[in-house]
Amino acid sequence: MENPFSHSKYSDEKDLEFLSLALAGDKKGLSQLIKRHQQYIYNIALKMINNVDDAKDVTQEVLLKLITNLGKYDAAKGKFRTWLYRITFNHILNIKKQKYEQLVTGFDSFFGLIENSPIHDLNEVEEKEMQEFIEESKMACMAGMLMCLSREQRIIYIVGEVFEIDHNIASEIFEITPANFRQKLSRTRKDLYQWMHNKCGLVNKENSCRCKKKTKGFIANGWVNPVDLKWNSDYHQSIIEVTNSKIESTLLTIDDLYAKLYKDHPFKIDKTSNNIIDEIINNKELKSIFRLNKQE
């Protein structure tokens, strides 16, 4: 899977090839164009919204917006992926507040919920048996921390630090200078890592909060569903593998350590993605717009 945020390894020519076919009414061309970007849009939406069903809905809304505006894309004004992800980010930044955003209003309220969650010490047998749920608790907690950032900070961190967007591409998408993007990313890192360093035990071992001690409490509170894992399921690769991360195995800075925690999260696969593509492509109104051929 090609990383659309890579500066050198991504094939813009493939986008233009599939775009040309789609605009000519080729169903397969449109399907391939969507498939190249759908899972990235879904993973960005999921990390921005922290809810699987809502992320699927947002992904479908973005894809519909993409398809109905394909004819407006002007290659002379920039790369297709820049145009697409500008649409994606603007859509996500402007939707109404989602469920988790209404629950968590900032770091104080979030860590208040975490600190009030009961602690349960696990023996070796329990820890081994609950390892899958402990990992889910870790990812759920880290996802919650992201939600404490403002929307702009959140999306800049997700694409800039987690997916390692090239800063030149970022500046085009956000319509700011590369230096301004780096400045915004640096401020976001500082805000997030300061709270993590003072509260989270994943890097700072002096902190008392430990995922394994909180897991039973998270399950009791309904924050982790042991029969329907939100994060630790439906994936084949981690984000660090999908993005061909530049982080080395020997990490040199605290910032690297915190960033790697997020990069180790799953790159989620939406199993319903093919159904969504078929539903969109076979929509009668869209067929009339693009005069899609009946190709198999």
C-alpha positions, -999 to 999 in steps of 0.1 A, spaced: 0 0 0 15 33 -11 18 60 15 2 91 -1 21 113 23 55 102 10 74 128 -10 94 105 -32 79 70 -32 43 78 -41 32 75 -77 11 105 -87 9 91 -122 -12 63 -110 -37 87 -95 -39 106 -129 -43 73 -148 -72 62 -127 -87 97 -126 -87 98 -164 -104 64 -166 -130 74 -141 -138 107 -158 -142 87 -191 -169 66 -173 -147 36 -164 -161 19 -133 -128 0 -126 -108 32 -129 -130 49 -103 -128 19 -80 -90 18 -82 -88 55 -75 -109 51 -44 -91 20 -31 -57 38 -33 -69 63 -7 -98 49 12 -80 31 40 -58 62 47 -89 84 49 -105 59 72 -75 57 95 -72 95 97 -110 98 104 -108 70 131 -79 87 149 -97 121 146 -131 109 158 -122 78 180 -153 59 169 -154 32 143 -189 37 130 -186 75 128 -152 71 110 -169 48 84 -196 74 79 -171 102 75 -150 82 51 -181 76 29 -190 113 31 -154 122 19 -155 97 -9 -189 110 -21 -175 145 -20 -145 134 -39 -165 117 -66 -189 145 -72 -161 170 -75 -137 149 -96 -144 170 -127 -133 201 -108 -97 189 -102 -72 210 -121 -38 193 -125 -22 226 -133 -29 238 -97 -13 209 -79 -11 172 -73 -43 151 -71 -34 138 -36 -29 174 -24 -63 183 -37 -80 151 -22 -65 154 13 -73 191 14 -110 181 8 -106 153 34 -91 175 61 -114 204 56 -144 180 58 -132 164 90 -123 198 106 -158 212 98 -181 184 108 -202 188 140 -186 176 173 -186 139 175 -195 117 206 -160 115 221 -153 152 215 -184 160 236 -173 137 264 -136 148 266 -131 186 267 -94 186 275 -65 170 292 -78 178 327 -111 161 322 -96 131 304 -69 124 330 -96 129 357 -115 100 342 -84 79 340 -73 86 375 -108 79 389 -108 45 371 -101 17 397 -67 0 398 -64 -37 399 -30 -54 403 -27 -85 381 -7 -116 389 15 -132 362 -12 -156 350 -39 -128 348 -15 -105 330 -7 -132 304 -44 -141 299 -54 -104 296 -25 -93 273 -48 -86 244 -70 -64 265 -41 -47 281 -29 -37 247 -64 -25 238 -64 -4 270 -31 12 260 -43 21 226 -77 33 238 -60 56 264 -36 70 238 -64 76 214 -82 95 242 -52 117 247 -52 127 211 -88 138 215 -77 163 241 -59 183 214 -78 209 193 -90 196 160 -63 215 141 -36 202 164 -50 167 162 -50 164 124 -15 180 122 -2 155 147 -19 125 130 -6 133 95 26 150 105 39 128 133 20 95 131 19 92 93 50 113 87 36 135 61 63 153 40 64 189 52 63 203 16 32 182 9 17 193 42 22 230 35 4 225 2 -25 206 18 -30 231 47 -21 260 25 6 273 48 44 275 45 65 244 54 81 264 83 46 273 96 36 236 95 67 226 114 60 252 140 24 240 145 36 204 147 63 213 172 37 231 195 14 202 192 41 177 202 50 199 232 13 201 244 7 163 240 41 151 253 40 174 283 8 157 296 20 122 287 53 128 305 36 140 336 8 113 337 15 83 315 38 55 326 46 42 291 77 63 288 81 80 321 84 51 345 81 74 375 44 79 368 20 55 385 -5 50 357 0 16 341 -22 1 314 -22 -34 329 -34 -20 363 -62 0 346 -75 -27 322 -100 -43 345 -113 -8 354 -115 2 317 -135 -30 310 -158 -23 340 -164 13 328 -172 1 293 -142 18 277 -128 -15 266 -151 -42 252 -134 -76 255 -157 -91 229 -154 -63 203 -120 -47 204 -119 -13 186 -81 -10 181 -64 -43 186 -83 -61 158 -89 -61 120 -54 -51 110 -24 -67 93 3 -40 97 12 -13 122 12 23 111 50 23 113 51 -5 87 26 11 63 44 44 64 79 30 61 88 51 91 122 67 94 123 61 131 152 38 139 151 8 162 175 26 185 157 58 195 176 88 206 151 113 220 120 113 243 100 128 213 110 97 192 98 74 220 64 91 223 60 92 185 68 55 182 41 46 207 15 60 182 32 46 151 31 11 167 -7 13 166 -26 -8 141 -33 5 106 -70 -5 107 -87 -22 78 -123 -14 72 -138 -48 62 -169 -31 48 -148 -10 24 -156 -30 -7 -193 -28 1 -190 10 4 -172 12 -29 -198 -9 -47 -226 11 -31 -211 44 -42 -202 33 -77 -236 17 -83 -255 47 -71 -279 58 -98 -272 95 -94 -235 91 -96 -238 68 -126 -257 95 -144 -230 120 -135 -201 99 -147 -219 78 -173 -201 48 -157 -198 18 -181 -212 -15 -171 -178 -32 -167 -170 -61 -145 
